[in-house]
Each structure stands twice: as structure tokens, then as C-alpha cells.
């Protein structure tokens, strides 16, 4: 029983966090304040079309190197983890199911962190203390609230892969690597960097070379043949060229990148970045990901506006710095226990780390508190009242901001980008029964002349209904 007690505590914390943030995320969804509703609409329609539909998308996000759909298999990323989610989605096909799955998968980082810490220290108590710091990680809050993002699911798998590589546990390494690669193609690059990951124990150079060679070969095969091969066959023969051209687009200067990197490291990861310095050969794996996200892809300042959902791009950086920080904490804690009154030193280390994480977390949440949400909670409640009246076979035209709740159907279009326009727009075919648009998008006469009536006039959204709708 004593051996099971630490794991019981770990899983108790994990389940509590899953329940807490799932409740928060679902509330944000009901208030129409989740990450980016059009992306969630696309993800939900993808699953819905596979489980209940004809495997055809009308919700089609635009990508810089290719466009999604209309077949669900014309997909601009390689993320087969979604196939493992299908059986759970089939139990209740709805956006809420994806939000629950999102929260459950990300918080597997708690048992993954405990396993890594216990392997590094051999101490349940020290491992539990370090694991208790993980929920304080500043960027984890925005990440778990961010709808459904496969890229973020990789975080616990990265920790398992790091543990498997450092301790030469083939089964655990294979499980972690498979999970990483299933989340998105970028993690093949991370896998290649594991060739630099130092083993925990000394070993002969042949073993080190074999593990490094396997990491590089597998990463290259996945990225070049699995990802580029899939895109070549299913999307376009030119995707590899377009993808590489996209990577080579002009970037900000060194000074601007450095300022963004400092912001990400100091406020996004807080104390984990300092603890990672105690494990420099592991921390070096994070440098490409800090650079990648800081070099024009996103800015932490955007947590204060509608672009906050791009926080998903920080997932590889969070995973690698967290892994290095956990190993750094394990090393410092182990050194402290070798000294007189070692547990007092560990307590001081823990309190200092917790204080740094809390301060950084408070800063990030203050940024998110400045988001100017276009739809009030009262208006969101009224919009939901009308969403619930939309029939399962009704075609809908909707603004991006309210699209996710309407996405469990075959035909959902918007009027923001041409790819998402219904044909003949603004003239709508007879199958369109509902319109949910921003009030200033189109003059009402355009739709009322087609038989629609305005049934709700909100501060942001106007709702139109055509005869035959409930």
C-alpha cells in the first residue's frame, strides 16, 4: 500500500485538475469565450463528418501552404492521434466532447512528470514535491482553455519520451515517441534533437550512438516520408515546396526575437526556466522551440486580445523547458538531501520555485483579463437559446465567433473568407434556414428579401430565420 500511495496522490491531483479545468473550459465555451470558435467548428465537423456524415467538410480553415478539405482526408497536418479519439467522440458527437478530451489529455502531464522525477531522484517524496509545482506552470492555464488542439496533447508524451531515452527504456521511449509524432509533424524535429539527450547512467559509446541514430532516422522518415508523403498524395504535390517556403518567410530581427524569447521564458515558464539551467544538456533541446515561437510566429502580448488562441504554438517549448526544469529540480533536490538538514533546503527550493511560478502565472492571467470579448455573457445566453432551435439538417451561415455550437451538421458556412462562402453568396439556397451574423456585416434587406426574418437583434450578433425552421 505504501508503494501505491504516491501514485494515488498523483492520480487524485490529475483527476481534480481534469475536472476543474474541464468545468472552466465548458463554461468559457457556453459564454462564447473559448479559443477560436471557427477552429473548434472545423475540428468538430471533421469528427462529426467521419462518425455521422459523408466525410465532407464545409468548414475549411485556410493554411499558408494548403487548404483543408472538402474531404476530411485532405488535411494540412499529420496528427493521427485524432483517430484514437474517434471512439470517445462517437459516444457523444459534440464540441463539448472534444473540449473534455483536450483537458484530459493535457493533464496527463502530471503522472508523466511524477514518473520522470521519481526515476531521476529515486525518492517518492521529492518527486511528489516537484509534481506539485507543475499545475503552477504559467502557460498551462491558457493551453488547457484553448478548445481542442492536437499540438498541445504532445506535452505529456514528450516527458515520457525524455524519460524513456534517458533511462534507455525502449517500451516507454516508443510510447512517448509514438504519442509525440501522432500529435503533429513538428515533433519529428524534436525527436531528432533527442540524439543530443544525455543518458542518466554512463554507457558505452556504441549504445549512445545507436539511440541517437534511431532518433534521427525515425524523425527523418516520419517527416519526409509520412508527413510529406501524405500531403503529396492527399493534398497537393506542391505541399513540400510550399511548406518549406513558408518556413523561410522573412522574420523579425535578432533584438526583437530576443525580447520575445525573454518574455516567453520569464513569464511563460517562470521558475522552470531557471531550474532548467541545472540540466543544461536537456535545456538545450528547448532552444529551437523558444526561437521558433519568438521569431515572428506569435507573441505573448497577444494573450491580451483575440489572437490568444495561438498559444498552441508554445506547446513544444513548454514541453522541453518543463522536462529540463523537472530534471533540474531533481538534481538540485538530490544534492540538497545529501547535506545536513537537506529537507529544509528542499523546502526552500520548492518555495522559491513556487513563488516564481505564481508571480509569472499572475502576470499571464492579468494579460488575458484584458481581452475585450465582443459578445457579452447575457448575449451569449440568448444566442444559445436560438442555437438550440437549429435543426440537425438545417444549413447555417454564421460568423466565426458563434460557429462551434452550430458545427454538428453537414452544411455550415461563414462570410469572412472566400473559401467559407456558400455558393452564390449573399444569395442563399433554399436549404439555408438560419443566419447568425455580426450585425454590421450585411444590410438586413439582403436576407429579408430572400424570405428570412430577423428573430434576434443583439449588440454583436443578429439572427435570421427562414420559413420551416423551428
C-alpha positions in Angstrom: 0.0 0.0 0.0 2.8 2.4 0.8 4.2 2.0 -2.8 0.7 2.8 -4.2 0.1 5.8 -2.0 2.3 8.3 -4.1 0.6 7.2 -7.3 -2.8 7.5 -5.7 -1.9 11.1 -4.7 -0.7 11.8 -8.3 -3.8 10.5 -9.9 -6.0 12.3 -7.4 -4.4 15.5 -8.3 -4.6 14.7 -12.0 -8.3 13.9 -11.8 -9.0 17.0 -9.8 -7.2 19.2 -12.3 -9.1 17.5 -15.2 -12.4 18.2 -13.5 -11.5 21.8 -12.6 -10.3 22.9 -16.0 -12.9 21.0 -17.9 -15.6 22.8 -16.0 -13.8 26.1 -16.7 -13.4 25.3 -20.4 -17.0 24.3 -20.8 -18.1 27.4 -19.1 -16.0 29.5 -21.4 -17.5 27.6 -24.4 -21.0 28.4 -23.2 -20.1 32.1 -22.8 -18.6 32.0 -26.4 -15.2 32.9 -24.9 -13.2 29.8 -25.9 -10.1 29.9 -28.1 -11.2 30.4 -31.7 -14.7 29.1 -32.5 -14.1 28.5 -36.2 -11.2 26.2 -35.5 -13.3 24.3 -32.9 -16.1 24.2 -35.5 -13.7 22.6 -38.0 -12.4 20.0 -35.6 -15.9 19.1 -34.5 -17.3 18.9 -38.1 -14.3 16.7 -39.0 -15.2 14.2 -36.3 -18.9 14.6 -37.0 -18.5 14.0 -40.7 -16.4 10.9 -40.0 -18.8 9.4 -37.4 -22.2 10.6 -38.7 -21.8 12.4 -42.0 -20.4 11.9 -45.5 -16.7 12.7 -44.7 -17.1 16.1 -46.4 -16.3 19.4 -44.8 -18.0 22.8 -45.3 -15.9 24.4 -42.5 -12.5 24.8 -44.1 -9.7 26.8 -42.3 -7.1 28.4 -44.6 -3.5 27.4 -44.2 -0.4 29.2 -45.6 0.7 26.2 -47.7 -2.6 24.4 -48.4 -6.3 24.5 -47.6 -8.4 21.9 -45.7 -11.0 19.8 -47.3 -13.5 19.4 -48.7 -12.7 15.8 -47.9 -11.8 15.2 -44.3 -8.7 13.3 -45.6 -7.4 16.5 -47.3 -5.6 17.6 -44.2 -2.7 20.0 -43.9 -1.2 18.4 -40.8 -0.2 14.9 -39.8 -2.0 14.2 -36.5 -3.2 10.6 -36.3 -4.0 11.0 -32.6 -7.4 12.2 -33.7 -8.2 8.7 -34.9 -7.7 7.4 -31.4 -10.2 9.9 -30.2 -12.9 8.9 -32.6 -14.4 6.1 -30.3 -14.8 8.5 -27.5 -16.3 11.2 -29.8 -18.8 8.6 -31.2 -20.3 8.2 -27.7 -21.4 11.9 -27.8 -20.7 13.7 -31.0 -20.4 17.3 -30.0 -17.8 20.1 -29.5 -18.1 19.6 -25.7 -16.7 16.1 -26.1 -13.6 17.4 -27.8 -13.1 20.0 -25.0 -13.3 17.3 -22.4 -10.8 15.1 -24.3 -8.5 18.1 -24.6 -8.4 18.7 -20.9 -8.0 15.1 -20.0 -5.0 14.5 -22.4 -3.1 17.6 -21.3 -3.3 16.9 -17.6 -1.6 13.5 -18.2 1.4 15.7 -17.8 1.0 15.2 -14.0 1.7 11.4 -13.9 4.3 11.9 -16.7 6.1 14.5 -14.5 5.9 12.3 -11.4 7.3 9.3 -13.3 10.2 11.4 -14.6 11.0 12.9 -11.2 10.9 9.6 -9.4 13.1 8.0 -12.0 15.6 10.8 -11.7 15.6 11.0 -7.8 14.6 7.6 -6.6 12.5 9.5 -4.0 8.7 9.5 -3.9 8.6 12.5 -1.6 11.0 14.6 -3.7 9.1 13.5 -6.9 5.7 14.5 -5.3 7.1 17.9 -4.3 8.2 18.6 -7.8 5.0 17.3 -9.3 3.0 19.7 -7.2 4.7 22.6 -9.0 3.5 21.5 -12.4 0.0 22.9 -12.2 1.5 26.3 -11.4 3.2 26.4 -14.8 2.0 29.8 -16.2 1.3 28.7 -19.8 -0.6 25.6 -18.8 -3.7 27.7 -18.0 -4.1 29.2 -21.5 -3.2 25.9 -23.1 -5.9 23.9 -21.3 -8.5 26.5 -22.1 -7.7 26.5 -25.8 -10.5 24.3 -27.2 -9.1 21.3 -28.9 -5.5 21.4 -30.1 -3.6 18.2 -31.0 -0.3 20.1 -30.8 -0.8 20.6 -27.1 -1.6 16.9 -26.4 2.1 16.1 -27.0 3.3 17.7 -23.7 2.9 14.5 -21.5 4.2 12.3 -24.3 7.4 14.4 -24.5 8.0 13.8 -20.8 7.6 10.1 -21.3 9.8 10.1 -24.3 12.6 12.0 -22.4 12.4 9.5 -19.5 12.5 6.6 -21.9 15.5 8.0 -23.7 17.4 8.9 -20.6 16.9 5.6 -18.9 17.1 3.5 -22.1 13.7 2.0 -21.6 12.7 1.0 -25.0 9.0 0.5 -24.3 8.5 3.8 -22.6 10.5 5.6 -25.2 8.5 4.1 -28.0 5.2 5.0 -26.3 6.3 8.6 -25.8 7.7 9.0 -29.3 4.6 7.5 -30.9 2.4 9.9 -28.9 4.5 12.9 -29.9 4.6 12.0 -33.5 0.8 11.4 -33.5 0.2 14.9 -32.3 1.7 16.9 -35.2 4.6 16.7 -37.7 6.7 19.3 -35.9 7.5 16.8 -33.2 9.6 14.8 -35.6 12.1 17.6 -35.4 12.0 17.4 -31.6 12.6 13.6 -31.9 15.7 14.2 -34.0 17.0 16.5 -31.3 16.8 13.6 -28.8 20.1 12.4 -30.3 21.6 15.1 -28.0 19.7 13.9 -24.9 22.2 12.6 -22.4 21.5 9.2 -20.7 21.1 9.1 -17.0 23.8 6.5 -16.4 27.2 6.1 -18.1 27.2 3.8 -21.1 29.4 2.7 -23.9 29.6 5.0 -27.0 28.0 2.3 -29.2 24.8 2.4 -27.2 24.7 6.2 -27.2 25.2 6.2 -31.0 22.5 3.5 -31.5 19.9 5.6 -29.6 21.0 8.8 -31.4 20.9 7.2 -34.8 17.5 5.7 -34.2 16.1 9.1 -33.2 17.4 10.8 -36.3 16.4 8.1 -38.7 12.9 7.7 -37.3 12.4 11.5 -37.2 13.6 11.9 -40.8 11.4 9.0 -42.0 8.3 10.4 -40.3 8.7 14.0 -41.5 9.9 13.3 -45.1 8.0 10.2 -45.9 5.0 10.0 -43.6 4.1 13.8 -43.5 5.4 14.9 -46.9 4.2 11.7 -48.5 0.7 12.1 -47.1 0.5 15.7 -48.1 1.8 14.8 -51.6 -0.8 12.1 -52.1 -3.9 13.6 -50.4 -3.4 17.4 -50.6 -1.1 18.6 -53.4 2.2 17.6 -55.0 3.5 21.0 -54.3 2.9 21.0 -50.5 6.5 20.1 -49.6 7.8 23.1 -51.6 5.1 25.4 -50.2 5.7 24.2 -46.6 9.5 24.9 -46.8 8.8 28.3 -48.4 6.5 29.1 -45.5 9.3 28.2 -43.1 11.6 30.5 -44.9 9.4 33.7 -44.8 11.0 36.9 -43.6 11.4 37.1 -39.8 11.9 39.8 -37.2 15.4 40.9 -36.3 17.6 39.5 -33.6 16.8 42.1 -31.0 13.0 41.7 -31.4 13.3 37.9 -31.3 15.4 38.2 -28.1 12.8 40.4 -26.4 10.0 38.0 -27.3 12.1 35.0 -26.1 12.7 36.7 -22.8 9.0 37.3 -22.4 8.2 33.6 -23.2 10.8 32.2 -20.9 10.4 34.6 -17.9 6.7 34.8 -17.9 5.5 31.8 -19.8 7.6 29.2 -17.9 8.8 31.2 -14.9 10.9 29.1 -12.4 11.1 26.1 -14.8 13.4 28.1 -17.0 15.7 28.8 -14.0 15.6 25.2 -12.8 16.4 24.0 -16.4 19.8 25.6 -16.0 20.7 22.8 -13.6 20.2 20.4 -16.6 21.9 22.3 -19.4 22.2 19.4 -21.8 18.5 18.8 -21.6 17.6 22.5 -21.6 19.5 23.0 -24.9 16.7 20.9 -26.6 14.3 23.9 -25.9 16.4 26.5 -27.7 15.0 25.8 -31.3 11.4 25.9 -29.9 12.0 29.2 -28.0 13.5 30.7 -31.1 10.7 29.3 -33.4 7.8 30.8 -31.4 9.7 34.1 -30.7 10.8 34.7 -34.2 7.6 36.1 -35.5 5.2 33.2 -35.1 3.4 34.6 -32.0 3.9 37.0 -29.2 2.9 36.6 -25.5 1.5 40.1 -25.6 -1.3 38.6 -27.8 -2.7 36.9 -24.8 -4.5 40.2 -24.2 -6.6 40.0 -27.4 -8.5 37.6 -29.7 -5.2 36.1 -31.0 -4.6 34.4 -27.7 -5.6 31.0 -29.1 -2.2 30.9 -31.0 -0.8 30.0 -27.6 -0.8 26.5 -29.0 2.5 27.2 -30.8 4.2 27.4 -27.4 3.5 23.7 -26.7 6.9 22.3 -27.9 8.7 25.0 -25.9 6.6 24.3 -22.8 7.2 20.6 -23.1 11.0 20.8 -23.5 11.6 23.5 -20.8 9.3 21.7 -18.4 11.3 18.4 -19.0 14.6 20.2 -18.4 13.1 22.1 -15.4 11.9 18.9 -13.8 15.3 17.2 -14.2 17.0 20.4 -12.9 14.7 20.3 -9.8 15.5 16.6 -9.3 19.3 17.3 -9.4 19.1 20.2 -7.0 16.8 18.4 -4.7 19.0 15.3 -4.7 22.1 17.5 -3.9 20.2 19.2 -1.1 19.3 15.9 0.5 22.9 14.9 0.7 23.5 17.9 3.1 22.6 18.3 6.7 19.0 19.5 7.1 18.5 18.6 3.5 14.7 18.7 3.6 14.8 22.3 4.8 16.9 23.1 1.7 14.4 21.3 -0.5 11.6 23.2 1.2 13.4 26.5 0.4 13.9 25.4 -3.2 10.3 24.5 -3.5 9.0 27.7 -2.1 11.3 29.8 -4.3 10.2 27.9 -7.4 6.5 28.2 -6.4 6.8 31.9 -5.8 8.4 32.4 -9.2 5.7 30.4 -10.9 2.8 32.1 -9.1 4.2 35.6 -10.0 4.6 34.7 -13.6 1.2 33.0 -13.7 -0.4 36.1 -12.2 1.1 38.2 -15.0 -0.2 35.9 -17.7 -3.7 35.8 -16.3 -3.7 39.6 -16.0 -3.0 39.8 -19.7 -5.9 37.5 -20.5 -8.1 39.6 -18.3 -7.6 42.5 -20.7 -9.3 40.6 -23.6 -12.2 42.7 -25.0 -14.7 40.0 -25.6 -17.1 41.0 -28.4 -20.1 39.0 -27.0 -21.4 39.7 -23.5 -22.4 36.8 -21.3 -26.0 37.9 -21.5 -25.9 38.0 -25.3 -24.2 34.6 -25.3 -27.0 33.1 -23.3 -29.6 34.5 -25.7 -27.6 33.2 -28.7 -27.6 29.7 -27.2 -31.3 29.8 -26.9 -31.6 30.2 -30.6 -28.8 27.7 -31.4 -30.8 25.1 -29.6 -33.6 25.6 -32.0 -31.5 24.9 -35.2 -32.5 21.6 -36.7 -29.8 18.9 -37.3 -30.4 19.1 -41.1 -30.6 22.9 -41.4 -27.9 24.7 -43.4 -26.4 27.6 -41.5 -24.5 30.8 -42.3 -22.7 32.0 -39.2 -19.9 34.4 -38.1 -16.8 32.7 -36.9 -17.4 33.8 -33.3 -20.5 31.6 -33.0 -19.7 28.8 -35.3 -18.6 26.0 -33.0 -22.1 25.4 -31.4 -23.5 25.1 -34.9 -20.9 22.7 -36.3 -22.6 19.3 -35.7 -24.2 19.4 -39.1 -23.3 18.9 -42.7 -23.5 22.5 -44.0 -22.1 25.4 -42.0 -20.6 28.3 -43.8 -19.3 31.8 -43.0 -18.7 35.1 -44.7 -15.2 36.0 -43.6 -13.0 34.4 -46.2 -14.0 33.3 -49.7 -13.2 29.6 -49.0 -16.0 29.5 -46.5 -18.6 31.4 -48.5 -21.7 29.4 -49.6 -22.2 29.3 -53.4 -23.9 32.4 -54.9 -23.4 34.3 -51.6 -25.1 36.5 -50.5 -28.0 34.7 -52.2 -28.6 31.6 -50.2 -30.0 28.3 -51.4 -33.4 27.1 -50.0 -31.7 24.7 -47.6 -30.4 27.6 -45.6 -32.8 28.2 -42.7 -30.6 30.1 -40.2 -28.2 33.0 -40.3 -26.1 34.1 -37.3 -24.0 37.1 -38.4 -22.5 40.2 -36.9 -25.0 43.0 -37.1 -23.0 45.3 -39.4 -21.8 42.6 -41.8 -24.7 42.8 -44.3 -27.7 45.0 -44.7 -30.7 43.1 -43.3 -32.6 43.7 -46.6 -30.2 41.4 -48.4 -31.6 38.4 -46.4 -35.2 39.6 -45.6 -35.7 39.9 -49.4 -35.0 36.1 -49.5 -37.6 35.2 -47.0 -35.6 35.5 -43.8 -36.9 37.3 -40.8 -34.8 38.9 -38.0 -35.6 37.0 -34.8 -32.9 38.4 -32.6 -31.0 41.7 -32.6 -28.1 41.6 -30.3 -25.3 44.1 -29.7 -22.9 41.9 -31.8 -24.9 39.1 -33.4 -28.2 39.3 -35.4 -30.1 36.1 -36.0 -32.3 35.4 -39.1 -34.7 32.5 -39.6 -36.4 31.4 -42.8 -39.8 29.6 -43.1 -39.8 25.9 -42.0 -37.3 26.4 -39.2 -38.4 25.7 -35.7 
